[in-house]
Structure formats: C-alpha cells, structure tokens
Amino acid sequence: MKYISCFLVCVFSLFSVLRAESQEKWKALWISSEHAQSATNEWVSFRKVATIDKVPEKLIAKIAADSKYWLWINDEMVVFEGSLKRGPSPADTYYDEVDIAPYLKKGDNTIAVLLWHFGQNGFSHLSSGRAALLFDCQGEGIEILSNRTWQTALNHAYMDTEAPHPNFRLPESNIRFDARRNVEGWNLSSFKGNLETAFELVAAEAAPFNKLVKRPIPMWKNYGIQEYKSIRKSAKGDTLFCALPYNCHITPYLKVEAPAGKMIGMITDHYLGGGAENIRAEYITRDGVQEYESFGWMNGHEVRYIIPEGVKVLDVKYRETGYNTEFAGTFSCNDEFYNRLWQKSARTLYVTMRDTYMDCPDRERAQWWGDEVNELGEAFYALCPKSHRLALKGIYELMNWQRPDGTIFAPVPAGNWSRELPLQMLASVGHYGFYTQYYYSGNDEFVPVVYDRLHRYLHEVWQVDSDGMPITRHGDWSWGDWGENIDLDLMTVSWYYLALKAEREFALMLNKQTDAQEDERMMQRIADNFDARFWTGTAYRTPSYQGETDDRGQAMAVVAGLVTKDKYPKICKVLQKEWHASPYMEKYVLEALFQMDYPEYALERMKKRYQKMVDDPYYTTLWEGWGLGSEGFCGGTGNHAWSGGPLTLLSQCVCGVRPTAPGFAKFQVKPQMGTLTEASATLMSVNGEIKTNVKREKNKLSVTVIVPKGTEAEVVLPGKIESVENFSGKWEKNRVVLPSGTYIVKGKNK
C-alpha cells in the first residue's frame, strides 16, 4: 500500500533509493585539501563563487560528505549539519538533496561549506577514510560541481581537546575552537582572501565512497537560537548552569568580551550519561568581543559554561535541532501519573532519534534494534508520519549489513562492532519490528526488497529440533535482557514464533504460498509442543532452567499467542510475584497483562515500576534501568529508548486504539480502562487524525471517536451497547462498525 491523501508527502521510494541506484549521471568529483590527512577530527573549509544568469524556481544540489557539513550561500546558513552518518551498506554513502534556489541571486553567488571529518569508526558510523566533499548541482543552464574550481583549506581553528575524549562507541570527537587561528569571514561573500585550489580525489561513485544513496529521512528541524530557561552561577562565579526546557539535542552559543587565549569549556549534565564520556566543547578566545557556536550537538537538561577569570559573558544561548517530525499524538487521563509517564516517554523517544533510532544520545548514539522495535511502535502513537521514515531506513540498513553466512547484527551502521544478539534480531524481523512498521504505516515497499534475506535468516541460520522448537542460538552475545533470572530458551521460542508469524504474512503478500505454508506448519508444531515442553502446571519454565520463574518468559508466551485462556489466571499470579524484567522487556510484561484482560493490575504494575522515574522532578526522560548510575544497568543512562513502552500501551490498550487494516484504514477502539474513569488519545495516521475519549461511571461507559475520512472504526465495549449518537445503522451486542464521522457510543462496562 501507499500513503494516500494529504500524507502523500510521506511516501518515500526506499525500494529504489536504498538499492543505491543513481537517478541521473553524477558530474561532480569528490574534493578535499591537498594538506588533508583525513585524520580524526579534521575540519576543512570550502568556497566557490558561482555566476548565474537567471535564478530558477527550483535548483537541487546533491551534497555528500564524510562526515558532516554546514552550508552557507550568500552569507545565509542553508544547511545546519548536513549528511548522515555513513553506512547504508558496508560500502556505500548517503547524500542530501537541497533546494538552493531560494538563496541564489543573479550574478555572483558565494557558496561556502564547512566539513567535519570524524576520521574514526563508531557504533553508528563507518568511516570512508577520506575527508571529502561532493557537491553536484545541475539545472537548466547551470552546473555547480565540486572540482578543482573550488577553493579549500584545512580549518586550523578546529582541533582536539586534551583527554578525556569521547568513549570508543562514538565516532564524534570533542571540539576545541581557537579563535586566534580562525580565518575570519572565510565563508562570507565579503572575503577578500584566497584559499588553495581544491584537490580532486575520485569520481562521485568511486571507492572508497561507492554508490550514493539518497537521504531517506528529512533534514533536521532547526529550532533556531533560543534563550535558556534559566541561568544560575556557581558560588565562585566561574560556572554558568543554564537550564534547558527538557532533554534535547543542542549546540551551545556564547558571546563574550575577553583577552586572547582564555579557554571556555562547554559541557552538559549528561556528559557522563551511562558512565562513559560523551561530547564536550572548548573555545579559546581572541582579543575583544566575539561570538561562537560549537557545531557538535550534545544532549541534556542543562548546559554548563566554565568561564575563566578575565572573561566577561555578554550572552549565552543554545540552538535545538532534531529529527523533523511533529508531536501529533496525545494521551491524557484522570490520573496525572500516567499523563506524565506518556509525556516522558514521548520526550525519550524524540531525544533518541537522529541519524538513526538510538538506544541513548550520550553513551552510544547507536541503532540497537531491541530498542528500535519499541521506538518504532511508539512513533505511530506520538509522532506524525514523517517519523516513519527513520524505521524504514533502519530496516534497509539492518538487512544491507547481513553477513555472508546469513546472520544479521546490530547496531549498524558500525565500523567497530559486529556482534550478533540473536533475540534482538528475532524481535527486529518479527511481529513487533518489521511487521508493525508495515502494518501501522501501510507502506509495504520494503517487503519485497528484504524478504529473501529475511527468509534466509529464519530458515537457514536458525535450526529447529525434533519437536519443531528453535534451537537456542547464543550468537556473539547471548543476551535476552538486562537483569537476572532470564529463561533464554523459553523466550527464544516465543520470539522465533513471532518472527515466523511476520514472515508468513509477508509471504502471503508476495504470493509465496509455499513459504507461507511452511511458516504455518512450523508455527503449528511449536504451538502443539509448547505446553509439553515448558508448562509446569503453574508457569512456563525451561526444564533445565534453575532461576526464579521469569516474568519475561511468561509475557512473551502470552503476546506470541502460545497461551490458552484457561492459563491466564495462573500467569497473572506469576506476574504479580516476579519482577525481573528491565524497562526493555517490561513493555511486553505489561502488554501481556492487557492482552489477558487484567488492565487493573497492568496499570498497578506500570505505576509501581515507573513511579521513581515519573516522580523525578529533574529528568524529562526515562532511564535505562529502574534506577540511575549504579542502580541502573550498564551505567544506567537517563534517556534510554527502550523504556517508553508504556506510551504505546496507554494509547493502544487503555484507549484501545489499534489498526485492523494497514495504515489504520480500519481500526479498533476497544478500551481497557482498569481503575481509570476517563482517558483520551489522539494519533496521526497516514489516513488522518484519530481521536478517542473514554469515560466510565460505575457500570456505564461512553466512547467518543472521530473516524477520519475514508476509514472505518470498530468500537468494542466490555458490555452491551445501548446507543450510538450520529449513527443510523445497526450494531451487534457489544460492537459497532462506524464509517467516517464523529460518534458517541454508550453502553455498559463489565
């Protein structure tokens, strides 16, 4: 299916784009400075004066860089942090498309580019090994091409800081800028100096850059330079503590009057998030009044400026940037705890989005797919359809990095990581990963592209035993969750079953009947033998497992559909006793409780689990573990992607909104209010905005639903429907199917 109506803008033909097919001939060459050694943290300045006889209405420049760039045209900033971290596949490179026509004028036009070459690999970037720029702009009577007609120079004002440096997972370096070494105005049209002639490296799609893949996600949203929420000074007056409105991606700005040679430090409160060094910045003054913005983004709730003696601070501000999407979804209820939990989940989701979905924006900035599975599900309830593109990008990257032996691993893209976590990979390709991305977005374009590789992974890499059960694979890291009491074999079966379930649906979509029948047969064998293998009479356990009964294992069996309803009361008792899951797997524990129709306990457990995070007055984001630092896992970051699962469940289960056809063309509203008396949810589907409001009073229930044009809603109440306002059709005892419009469905609660 394709996106329709006013959301056509969100359609993105990743099928062709991420196969790295050039749509027109590249004429530009990759260029650099002859003095560039492509060293770590190398910065290069580029200039070009282009003469234009007539300014067109539209003129697309295709721009690629290793690693990031900033673009000015005629003294106006056009792109703030262009380019994506490298790695659509282990060989290839992304490029941006930028319409530069609005910034041009008849006559001479000054184009300036500042390039930041990371010069090292990370968990989110594979370096080409060359500090280089590609600029290819072709229009009617216009060609602006990177070649030896450009001028360039190493920008010696940028340099490394002293230790400590960012931890090994990050390809970015700290940034020190020495204003005494800066070539003033090099990027402006008034510049009278000359830089060197650019050095031509290779043709556009030659090694080491190879195929050029169009950027599949929007350019960053730039919120502009803003005032801090508040500023306070340390007791000695040597540090400014500048509060941000929430955890976000920022670049710090300052304006000072100072003598030359004074060093100002810039750091955030999340610098040691997760116990490992993140990015920081330093500025060395020249003499006089001066302004500076450090271009390497940081994140946190507070920016700290360390001011040396003799420096007069005239102003400090910040620029927020982030993934270009809107907070289109909402949730509210009569219990403020769940409102704050939903809001903190949404903020956590957004701060873990940029080049890829991330586990966290400080310690790693890496596309761990266990995290991404939770994130992509949340995006459909919290953000607008532009957010869908980030998960699509991740799907292609994951499968494009598949190893020759058929295994897949994350995070990718990566230059210093290649270890497989088998259960995260099953989660990725399965029901909650690839299938949710298709079904909730309505976009199936990626399915035929990745299907054969997905099939190979499930049927060649994974093997089954004589009972049809998947044989547990330990891969390179035998990891099922943080914490203790992990029944890995039990969870493996459920994750594999869910992966087969997704592949079966994809096979049917592609008319691969033989594959679909094989998946169905394998699923049936698992279902037939599951209880005999794992059921003890009171819980599910692997016979050889010696730990406490695993709450995760029970939950996964339920959400996979392997548990019959007669066992629900016993499973619920287990989940009331066992509390082993980290926030990553807690999402599935809570979902299992809703699925078994225990919403009261689901909400109770949710509150007990998340109380400390929600009540924390400082953090606007959720943590990696149930505590911070030593009380968390692996250092315990304070903004971790996988912790936002309750966002999905509050909208999907409490308000009951879930699709029953791709893209929410048909959807269900089946509220599970538990102890709540009122709850509302809004989400922006590709077919329009869906709104629900549910009110409960004793044994009465009232559901208001707005059904977008061209869609259909099925409202299901716990008890008998008594009336449906604005509807003249018929309904069954407790369910009614509604066309586009606004309705109020009234009936009985349980």
N, C-alpha and C positions, 0 to 999 in steps of 0.2 A: 504494500500500500504506500501511497504517497501522502505527504502533508497536503491539506486542502485549504480552501477558503483564504482568509487573510493571513494564514500561517504558512503560505507557500514560501515566504522568505526563509523559513527554517529548513526547507528541503536542501539537502547537500549531497551531491552525487559522489559519495565516497567510493562507490564501486569503481569509477574511472579515476578519481583523484588519487586514491591511496594505492592504486596499481602503478602510480608514478608515470602516467602517460603524458607526454608533452602535448599540449593542445596547439601550439604554434612553435615555429622554429626560434630557438634562442640565438641571439646575435651577440650578446654581451659576453665578456670574459671575466673570470674571477680575477680580482686585483688585490694587491697588498702593497706594502712598502718594501723596498729592497733591503731595508735595515731590519725588517721584522724577522724575529727568530721563532715566531709562533710559540712564545714562552707562556708560562702560566701567568694569568692576569695581565695580559698585554692589551694596550689601548692604542687605536690607530685613528687618525683624523683624515677625512677625505673631502675634497672640494671639486666642484665642476661648475663652470659658467656655461649655461646653455642658452642659445639665442633662438627665440621663437617668433615667427612672423604673425601667427594667428593662434589665439588660445582656444582650444577645442572645449566643448561642453564636458567631455569626459576624456581622461587620459590615464590609463592604468600602467603603473610601474610595478614590475615584478622584482622583488628585492629578497635576496638571501644573504645570510651571514653566518659565520661561525665566530661568535656565538649570539650576540645581541647587538642591536644598533639603535641609534637615535637620529632622526632625520629632521633637518630644517630646510625650508625653501623660502628664499627671500626674507630671511630673518625670523620666520614664524615656525614654531615647532609643529611638525606634521605628524610624526610618529614618536610616541614616548615608549621606549622599549619594544622594538620590533624583533621579529624572528622567534621561532620556537626552539626549545632545546632539541638537539639533533638526535634523530633516530626513528623515522617512520618504519625503517627496517634496519638491519645491522650495517647497511651500506649507504643508505640514501639520506637526503637532506630536504627539509621543508623550505618553502619560500612564501612570502607575503604578496598579496595584491593590494596596492594602494592607489586610489584615485587622486592624482596630484593636480588635476586641472584647476580646482578652486584656489590654489596657491600660486599659480603662474600669472605672468603678465607678458604683454607684447614687448619684445626686445630681450635684454639680457636677464637671465634668471640664475640666482646663486643657489646651488644645491650643496648642502653640507651633511656629512654623515660621520657620527662618532661610533666606532666599533669597539665592542668589548669582547675580546677573545678569552674564554675561560682557560683554555690551554691544558685542561685536565679532564679526566672522566669523572663520572659520579653515578649515583643510583638513578639519575634522571637524565643523563646526557652522555652521548658517545662522541668524543672529540674527533674531528677530521684530521687534526694535527696541523692545520693551517689557519692562521689569522687572515681572513679573506672576506671580501665583499663582492656581491654580484648585483648589478642594477641594470635592468633591461626594460626600457620604456619605448614602445613602438606605436606610433599613431600616424594618421594621415599627414604626410609631410614632416613628421617629427621622429627623430631617433635620438634618444639619450641613452647611451650604452657605456657601461663601465669598461674602460680600456686605458691605454696609456695617455689619452687626452685628459684624464683626471689628474689632480694633484693629491699628494698624500704625505703623511709624516707620522712617525711614532709620536704619540702624545705623552711626553715625558713628565707632565704634571701628575699623571696617574702612576701609582706604584704600590708595592706590597707594604703592609704593616709589619711590625715585628710580631713574633709569636705572642699569644696563641693564634693559630689560624683556624678557619672553619674545619669541622671534622671531615673525615675522608669520604663521607657519603655525598657531600655537596661539591658540585663542580665549580661553584662560585668561590671567589676569594674575598677577603676583606678589601676595602678600597681606601687607600690614602691618596689625598689630592694635595699637592704642594702648589699653592697659588703663585709662589715665586717663580716657578718653572713654566707657568702657563703662557701659551702664545695667545695673547688677548685678541678676541674678535675673529679668530680663525674661521668661525662658522658664519660670519656676517658678510653681507654684500659690501660693506664699507671697508673690508680688509684689504690692505694695500700690499701685503707681503706675498711671498711666493713659497709654496711648498714644493716638494720634489715631484718628479714625474712618477706616476703610478707604475708599479711593476706588474706586468701581465703574467698570471700564473698558468691557467689552463682554460679550456673551453667550458661552457656552462655545465654540461653534464658529464665531464671527465672526472676521473679519480683525482683526489680522494672524496669528492663531493657526490659524484654519481647522479642518479636520477633525482630530479627535482619534483617534489610533491607539494601541491598547493595546500596552503594552511587550511585545515578543515574546521577551525574554530574562529570566532570573531577576534578582532584586535581588542586589546584591553580597554575596559572602561576607565576613563581618566576623570576623576572627580575634581581635579584641579588643586591648586594650593589653598589650604584651609588653615583657620586658626585652631589651636589646641583647645580642648575642653577646659582645661585649667593648667596653670603653671605655678609650681612652688619651688623655692630654693632650699638647698641643704643648709644646715646650721652654719657651715663655714662659707656658704655662698658660692662654692666652687662647682656646684652641680645643679642643673635645672631639671626638674622632674615634670615632664609635660604629658598630661593625660589625654589619651585618645578616647573617642566616644564608645569604642568597642574594639575588640581584637580585629585587626585588619592588616593589609599589606600597605606599607608606607615607604616613602623616601623622604628623609629629613632635609629641611631647608633652614638656613641661617643667614642673618645679616649682622655684621659686626664691624666695629672700628678697632683696629689693633695695629701694633708694630709688627714688623715682619718676623716670621719664624716661630710664632706661637702655635701650639698644637691643640686643637679642639677634638675631643672624642665624641662619638655618637653611637649609641647602643640602645637596645630595647630591654624591657624587663623579661623578654623571652629569649634572650641571648643564649642562655644555658638550658633552654627547653628540652626536656628529655635527657638532661645530664651531659650534653655534648655541645661544643661551641658552634654557634651559628654565625651570621654575618654581622660585622660591625664596620664603622667608618671612622676616618680621621681626616681632619682638614688642617693644613698648615697655612697660616696667614701670610699675605703680603702686607705691605705698609698701607694704611689708610682704611677707608670704608669699602666693604666688599660683601658680595653675596655668593652663596654656594648652595647647590642641591646635590646630595650624593645619590647617584642613579641606581645603585644596587638595592633592591627592595628588602625590607625587613618586616617582621610582624611582631605584634604585641599589643598590650594595653597602655603602654607608657614608653615615651622616648626620653632618653636621658642624654643631656649635653654636658660633658665635662669641660669646664671653662677654666683656662689657666689665668694666672694673675696678669693684669695689664690688658685684658681683652674686655671691651665694652660691648655688651649684647644689645643690639638695636631691635632685633626681631628674630623670632623662631616660629616656623610653621611646618606643615607637612603636606605631602601630596598622597592621597589614597588612589591606588589603582587596583584593578581586579578583573575577574572574568566578566565579560559583558553579557549579563543576564539581569532579569528583574526579579525581585521578591514578589511573585504574583500569587503565591499561596498564603493562606492564613489558617489559624486554628484558635479557637477560644472556647472556654467552658466556665462553669461556675466555681471551679477550684483553681485558684491562681497558680498553684504549684505546677499543674500540667501546662498552663499557658507559658510560664517561664521556661519549662523544660522544652517545649516546642520551639520557643524563640532562641534558646541557647543552642539547640540542635541545628536550627537554620543558620545561625551565625557560624557554628562549627563547620557546617557543610560549605559555606561560601569561602571561608578562610583556608579551606583545603582544596580549592580549585584554582588552577592557573594553567601552566603548560599541559599539565595532566591533572587528574584527580590525585591527591596526595594523601598519605597517611597523616602527615603533620607538616606544617610550613616552616618548622625550625630545624629539628634534628636531621631530617632526611629529605623532605620535598620529593618523595618517591611514590611511584604508582604501584603500590601494593594492592593486588587485586582482591584480597579479602576485604580490605577497606572499601575499594571501589564498588563492590557488589552492594554494600549497604548505602553508599553515597548515591549511586545512580537511582536506586529506589526512592530515596528521599527527594531527589530533584524533581520528580514528577508531581509531588505534593507541595513543594516550597517555591519552585522557580518557574520561569517562563520557558517555552520550548527551545529557546536558544541554548539552554543548558544541555539539551540532549546531545549536542554535537561532541561534547567532551567525552562522553562514554563511548560514542561511535569511534572516535579517534583511538581510544584505549583498546577497543576490540580489535581494530586493524593492527595496532602495534603489537598486541599480545600474540596474535596469530602470525604476523610477519616475522616475529622473532623465534618462531618454532624451530627447535633444533633438528638436525638431520635424522636423529633417532625417533622423532615424533613427539618428544616431550616438550612441554611449554613451561615457562618460568616467569616470575615477576619479582621485583619490579623491572620493567622495561619502559622506555629505552634506558640502557645502562652500559657503562663501559668498564665497571669494576664489580659487577655482580652477575652471577649466572646459576644460582642455586634454586632448585625446584622445591616448592612446598606443595605436595600433591593435593591436599584437601582444599587449599585455596584455589588451585587450578580447577578442580571439580566444581567448586562454587562459581567460578568465573564463567565457565562454558555452559552452565546448567540453568535451571529454572529461575533462580534469583539473579543471575547475571545476564547472559546473552538473551535469554528468552524474555525476561522482564523488559530489557531495553527495547526489543522488538514490539512486544505486546502493548506496553504502555505508550510508546511513541507512535505506533502504527507504521513505522518505517522498517521495511524488510530488506532494504538494498544490500545490507552487508551479508545476508544469509547465504546466497549462492557463492559469494566470494570466499567465505571462510569455511563453508560446510565440509568440504573434503578433508581439510586439515583437522577440523574438529572430530570428524568421524574416525580418522586415523588415530587420534589421541585416545579416544574412548575404547576403540576396538583392537588396536594393536599394542599400545603402550600398557593399557590395563588388561589384566587377565582375570578370569573367574575360576572358582574351584568346582568340584563335582556337584555341589548344590546350587551352582549359579551365583554364588556370592563373590563379589570382587575381592581379590587378594590384596590385602593392605600393602600399599607401596610406601616406603619411607623416603624415597627421593633423596634429595641432598639435605633436607631439613625436615625431620619428622615432626611436624607442628600442626596441632589442631586448634590451639587456643593458648593464651596465657593462663597461668594458674595451675592448680593441681587437680588430681582425680579426673584425668582425661581418658575416657574409654575410646581409644582411637579406632579400633576395629569396628565398633558399633557405629560411630559417626561416619566412617568410610562408606559403609553400606548405604546409609541414607543419602549422603552427598552423591554417590555414584548413581543411585536410583533417580535422583532429581536431575542429574546430567543426562541420563537416558531419556527421561521424560521430555526434556527440552529438545534433544536431538530427534526424537520421534516426531514432534510437531514440525520441526524444520524439514525433516524428510518428507512428510506429507505435503508441506507447502511446495517442495521441489519435485513432487510426484516420484519420489524414490520409494516406491512401495515395498521393495524387498528390504531396504534398510529399516523402514518403519515397522515392518512385521518382525524383523529381528530384534529391534528395540523392545517391542511389545512382549515378545517371547521372553526376553531376558528380564524384563520388569516383572513379569508374572512369576517366573522362577524365584526371584528374590522375595516377592510377596508370599508365595506359597511356603517358603522355607524360613521366613524371618522369625516367626514366633518360636519354632522348634529350635532355632539356633540361639536366640537371645532372651526369650521371655522366661522369667523365673517364677511367675505367679504373682509377683508384686511389683516388678520393674523389669526393664531391659538391661542386660549385662552381657558382655562377652564372657564365656565360661572361664577363660584364663585370666581375666582382669581381676586384680586384687584390691583396687582402691575403693573409696566410697562411691556409692551409686552416682553416676554422672548425670547432672541435670541437663547438660547439653545433649547427651545421647538420647534421653527421653524426648526432648524437644524436637530434635531432628527427625526422629522416627514419626512423630506426630505430623510435622509440617510436610514430610515426604508423602504422607498418606498411607503409611505402613501399619498404622494402629487402628484397630476396630473400636467402635464407640463404647463397647462394654468395658474396655480397659481404661477409659478416660478417668473415672474416679480414682483409681489406683495411681495413675500417672500424676494426677493433680496432687495427691498426697506426697508423692516423691518431690514434686516441685515446691511444695510447702516446707520441706525439710532440707533439701540440698541447695546450696548456694555457692557453686564453684565457678560458674561462667564469668569471664571478663565482660566488659561492656560490648565487645565484639559479638560474642555468642549469646549474650543476654537478650539481644533482639529476637532471636529465634525461640528462646525460652518463653518470653512474653507473648510472642505470636502464637505459640502452641497453646497457651492458656486461653487466648481469644478463640482460637480455632476449636478448642474443646468446649467452648461456651462457658468459660469461667471468667467473665470480664471483671467481676468484683475483685477476685484475687489477682488478676493481671494488673489492675490499677494499683492495688495494695503493694504488690511486689515491686512494681515500677517506682512507686514513691519511696519505698524503703531503700531500694538500690541507688536511686539518683538523688536522694534528699541532700546529701552533703554537697554535691556539685551544684544543684539548683539553688541552694541557700547561700552558697558562697557569694559575698557581696562584691568581690573584685572581678572574678572571671566571668566573661560573657560567653565563654566557650566551654565545651565539655572535655573531660580529661581522658587520658589513655586507660587508666585503671580506676579503681574505686577511691584512690587517694592520689596525692601528688608526690613527686620525688620518690623517696624510698618506700612510700605507701602505695605507689603505683607499680606498673610493670615496665621493665627495661628503661628505667629512668623516669617514666611517668610524665609524658608531655601534657601540657594544659590545654591542648586544642587538637583532639585526635578524631579523625574522620569516622572511625567505626562506631563511635559512641552515640551517634544520632538516630539509631534505630527507632526510638520512641516517637520521633516525628512522623515516620511512616505509619506507625500503628495507631496513633491518636487520630489521624485523618482517615486511615483505611479501615480501622476496626471500630473505634468509638463512634465516629460519624458514619462509618460503614461504606465509604465511597471507594469502589474498585471497578476496573474495567471488566466487561464481559464480552467485549469485542475489541480488536486492535484500535489503539488511539482513542479510547473512550467513546468510540462511535456508539456503543451501547455500554451502559454502566449500571452498577447496582448500588443502591443505598440501603444498607442493612445494619442499622445502628446497634451497637452493644454498649450501652451506657454505664453498666455497672452501678456504682453508687452516685454517679453524676446526675444532675437534674436538667442541665442544659449544655449543649455543645454545638458549635458551628465550625464549618470548614469551607474554604474556598480553594480551588485549584484551577490552573490554566492548562487545559488540554490542547492538543493540536486542533481540536474541533470547537474550541471555545471555552468560556469560563463556566465552571460548575460550582454551584453554591448549595449548601445544605445548612439547615438549622434544625436541631432536635430538642424538644422539650418534653420532660417527663414529670408528671404529677401523680403520685400514688400509682394507680394501675392504668393511667392514661398516658398515651404517647402521641405527640404531634410532630410531624416531619414536614418542613418546608423545603422544597427543592426547586432549583432553577435548572432547567434542561436546555442546553444550547441548541441553536437551530440545526436541524439535520441529524440530531442524535436522539437516543431513546434511553429512558431510565426505568429500571425495575426497582420499586420500593418494596422492601420486605420488612414487616413488623413482627415482633415477638408474638403478638396476639392478633385477634381478629380486627380487620379494617372496618371502621364504621362510616367514614365519609371521605370523599376526595373533592376538595374545592377546585373549581375551574376545569373539571373533567366530567364528560358526559358518558364515558364508556363504562364497561363492566370490569370487575376485578374478582380475583379468587378470594378465598377466606382471609389470607394474611399477606397477599402480594398483589401489586398492580403495576402494569406496564404503561408508562407515560411518554407521549411524544414531546416535541419541543414546547416549552412554555414554563409557567410558574404555577406550582401546585402546593396545596397543604393537605397532607394525608393524616387523618386522625384515626386512632384505634386504641386497642388495649395493649398494655405491657404484659409481661408474663403473669 
